[in-house]
């Protein structure tokens, strides 16, 4: 018997002593003998309950046998070995007893059950498939242990080539040993067909433009022969070098001229006729080219970042324009990333930027626009966490009123569709009806505090709804119902009239939406009018119908700081009216004419004495520890920055285009301002990055210690391709270097940021990375010579056991524990009830008979009474007969 809480048993004598002490001192209401029996029962009840609290169990062993076969099906297991696995399993099953349970699982990167534990299994044919890109024996053993029963003989039989690429099977073996599970290991030959691979590409940590970088390429092979190294520098140049491949490992050095600033990213492949595996033929290396910082500018709309890119290049930075956030390997080439009016990034892209800043220590600049911050739903992504400003609309309570004019073309051409290469089509949709529906929906989307007007034009113009407070729906329907297509197209006069009215509403977001087919004879005047609209702080968006001079209409929207919709699908126009209205009406876009105000000093703003005005910005709120360097509007952040993790982030809430920053683009200080703003985010140690390379399943990090005293220390923060990060203390391996290593079993980019503390409170951080191009399963690793024997001995199993012995009982048998506390608790409670009866009820002789009688039903009592009466009658009769016989006999004797 075992106890979960054996110390609880000490309460039995204490409890019994208390029961008798209280019983002796208490008032007795029943006879003495009955009172003593009550204390005896009470003591028994208390003892049973205390015993139940100790949670006793009866432990017994079971002779049942369970054998679970684990078959290594990673990519290093060849066809012959897989056939051998199946043969061994079926031969063993033939020797299993009638009550033995058998199961089969296959593993690689994880465990998959092929055959569940079954009694009477006759044979198996392996059909389950596991991810073969890795051999994780630790996870397989731990998972197999969870499938086994808790009782009887339990044995796991592992058939593997002992090439472990992740985890440590010895750890899982110790856990299984503690549970009494034995592990037998049957080694298999690994699939070693003719194979050659590129193990690593090692480049110097830094190199300068014009110099020659030496690439140290490690090649491993199990066969000798001729081969060719193909080296791609990423700039379009490819170098092919013939080598004599030797059996084993060799290092080849190739000199590469460095001609481009930024980063040197080298990809090396091996070609050989005898090679049978392509998966491990390529490896990569990265080196930093000293000189101007390399900056990635991400623009969502082509051409929107043109002015900014020209300014950064003029400021001495190396710039690469990209259409999306680069992947992990691509980001290694950049010192900073600039987002230009980029809408909400996907979760993976946002996570890469967060790690790029926090883990790698690089810089990030986020520039606003109509698709950014709250307008781009940044608050729904991880990007929000590293921004120095909050863009969540829930945090922004102010809303600026909107003044909007809908300018609708009602010329004769709006009665039908200009289709079929400009020819009228009588069956086309009526564009005037579409404009009515769109205008009505747009007005409905505004709030009661907004101002709206509808101006129709053809040969002249008319205020269908004068600019004023939002009218009721009936008024809107009546006014729009009067729109009739007729006359010529004169866009310019209508826009001038709309602008004149909007000038009288200075404290609002002022916006014009033009809906037209664009057939205006004064086409040349339209772009200058659009520029005057923008100069007045009013934005202009254009909805085209798909015909007319679309180039002019698009240019009008660009100059007017709004959007252009080509109108290829006229059925969507009503929804576009609403979208335009809601976009300008949201409290997150503030338009007007604003001059920035200085805030917290920074290198970017130190030389600012005056700037041109800005005509809009995205409303945000500065976070608590952010430095707001420039303010705008009602003390809203315009330029804000902070340190985030190892990197730095700067937010600019206006744009960098002609919509809101038209005056800044032509400003003399534009180049200096943006060059300094981006440089402020660059890592201080970018000129001394660590050397990082992947070799033999390990990422190796070497950092410079030159000039550091003996008290200097260093740590490396390593990020793996799956996003996990860890901090590793670095070891000073010489007077000039710190070194560290980490596992690199997953293919992909490994980032390493090294922080060196000089021992006097100063520190410097620099980062670099390397790319592991293939799974460790293809890395030509040799079997662990002691792994199988170690796992077997730790669990009292066997290494290379005979097939006929696999169903022998394991050294330790799983025991079955049957808990007794529920039964003990029930009996104890019943005993307490008996105790209560003995203490409350006075028992005398005959009570039992009366209680028995009282428990008898009335019908039964009547039957007993009748039976008793009849018995008495029979007895009386018998006595009477006996008396008469006796009298007669006496008389006969007298007569004689």
ZIMO-V327798 format. One record per backbone hydrogen bond with DSSP energy under -0.5 kcal/mol. NH is the residue of the N-H (numbers start at 1). CO is the residue of the C=O. Records with the same first field share a line. If there is no record, write none. Layout:
NH=CO, CO
//
This chain:
2=57
4=54, 55
5=54
8=5
9=6
10=7
11=8
12=9
14=10
15=11
16=12
17=13
18=14
19=15
20=16
21=17
22=18
23=19
24=20
25=21
26=22
29=27
35=31
36=32
37=33
38=34
39=35
40=36
41=37
42=38
43=39
44=40
45=41
46=42
47=43
48=44
49=45
50=46
51=47
52=48
53=49
54=50
55=52
56=51
57=2
58=818
59=57
60=816
62=814
66=153
67=101
68=155
69=67, 103
70=157
71=69, 105
72=70, 159
73=71, 107
75=132
77=74
78=76
82=78
83=79
84=80
85=81
86=82
87=83
88=84
89=85
90=86
91=87
92=88
93=89
94=90
95=91, 92
96=93
100=97
101=65
102=118
103=67
104=115
105=69
106=112
107=71
108=110
109=131
112=106
114=104, 112
115=104
118=102
120=100
121=118
134=131
136=108, 134
137=135
138=166
140=136
141=137
142=138
143=139
144=140
145=141
146=142
147=143, 144
148=144, 145
152=814
153=64
154=812
155=66
156=182
157=68
158=156, 184
159=70
160=158, 186
164=162
165=135, 163
166=135
171=168
172=168
173=169
174=170
175=171
176=172
177=173
178=174
179=175
180=177
181=176
182=154
184=156
185=798
186=158
187=185
188=160
191=76
192=190
197=220
198=280
199=197, 218
200=218
202=216
203=201
207=288
209=290
210=258
211=208
213=256
215=213, 254
216=202, 214
217=215, 252
218=200, 216
219=217, 250
220=197
221=248
222=195
225=245
227=243
228=271
229=241
230=269
231=229, 239
232=230, 267
233=231, 237
239=231
241=229
243=227
245=225, 243
248=221, 246
250=219
252=217
254=215
256=213
258=211
259=257
262=289
263=261
264=287
265=233, 263
266=264, 285
267=232
268=283
269=230
270=281
271=228
275=272
276=194
281=278
283=268
284=771
285=266
287=264
288=205
289=262
290=207, 288
295=293, 318
296=336
297=295, 320
298=296, 338
299=297, 322
300=340
304=301
306=303
309=305
310=306
311=307
312=308
313=309
314=310
315=311
316=313
317=312
318=293
319=317
320=295
322=297
331=327
332=328
333=330
334=331
335=294
336=294
337=363
338=296
339=337, 365
340=298, 338
341=339, 367
344=376
350=346
351=347
352=348
353=349
354=350
355=351
356=352
357=353
358=354
359=355
360=355
361=357
362=356
363=335
364=648
365=337
366=650
367=339, 365
368=652, 654
372=369
375=372
376=372, 373
377=374
378=373
380=377
381=378
384=378, 381
385=382
386=382, 383
387=383, 384
390=621
395=392
396=393
397=395
403=509
404=451
405=511
406=453
407=405, 513
408=406, 455
409=515
410=457
412=487
414=411
415=412
416=413
417=425
419=417, 423
423=419, 420
425=417
428=425
431=414, 429
432=414
434=430
435=431
436=432
437=433
438=434
439=435
440=436
441=437
442=438
443=439
444=440
445=441
446=442, 443
450=447
451=402
452=468
453=404
454=465
455=406
456=462
457=408
458=460
462=456
464=454, 462
465=454
468=452
470=450
476=472
477=473
478=474
479=475
480=476
481=477
482=479
483=480
484=482
486=410
490=458, 488
494=490
495=491
496=492
497=493
498=494
499=495
500=496
501=497
502=498
503=499
504=501
505=502
508=506
509=401
510=508
511=403
512=539
513=405
514=512, 541
515=407
516=514, 543
520=518
521=489
523=520
525=522
526=523
529=525
530=526
531=527
532=528
533=529
534=530
535=531
536=532
537=534
538=533
539=510
540=560
541=512
542=563
543=514
544=542, 565
545=516
549=518
550=548
552=549
553=549
554=550
555=551
556=552
557=553
558=554
559=555
560=556
561=558
562=540, 557
565=542
566=564
570=568
572=569
573=570
576=572
577=573
578=574
579=575
580=576
581=577
582=578
583=579
584=580
585=581
586=582
589=586
590=588, 617
591=589
592=615
594=592, 614
597=631
599=629
600=628
605=602
606=602
608=605
614=594
615=660
617=590
618=653
619=588
621=390
623=388
626=623
627=641
628=626
629=627, 639
630=639
631=597
632=636
635=633
636=632
638=630
639=630
640=651
641=627
642=649
644=647
646=358
647=644
648=362, 681
649=642
650=364
651=640
652=366
653=638
661=657
665=661
666=662
667=664
670=667
673=669
674=670
675=671
676=672
677=673
678=674
679=675
680=676
681=678
682=679
685=765
686=683
688=685
689=686
691=702
692=690
693=700
695=698
698=695
699=742
700=693, 698
701=740
702=691
703=738
705=736
706=736
708=705
712=709
713=757
715=755
716=728
717=753
718=716, 726
719=751
720=724
723=720
726=718
728=716, 726
730=714
731=739
733=731, 737
734=737
738=703
739=731
740=701
742=699
744=697
748=772
750=770
751=719, 749
752=768
753=717
754=752, 766
755=715
756=754, 764
757=713, 755
758=756, 762
764=756
766=754
768=752
770=750
772=748
773=771
776=745
777=133
778=775
779=776
784=162
785=783
787=784
788=784
790=786
791=787
792=788
793=789
794=790
795=791
796=793
797=792
800=185, 798
805=802
806=803
808=805
814=152
816=60
817=815
818=58, 816
819=817
820=56
821=56
824=820
825=821
826=822
827=823
828=824
829=825
830=826
831=827
832=828
833=829
834=830
835=831
836=832
837=833
838=834
839=835
840=836
841=837
843=841
847=844
850=846
851=847
852=848
853=849
854=850
855=851
856=853
861=857
862=858
863=859
864=860
865=861
866=862
867=863
868=864
869=865
870=866
871=867
872=868
873=869
874=870
875=871
876=872
877=873
878=874
879=875
880=876
881=877
882=878
883=879
884=880
885=881
886=882
887=883
888=884
889=885
890=886
891=887
892=888
893=889
894=890
895=891
896=892
//
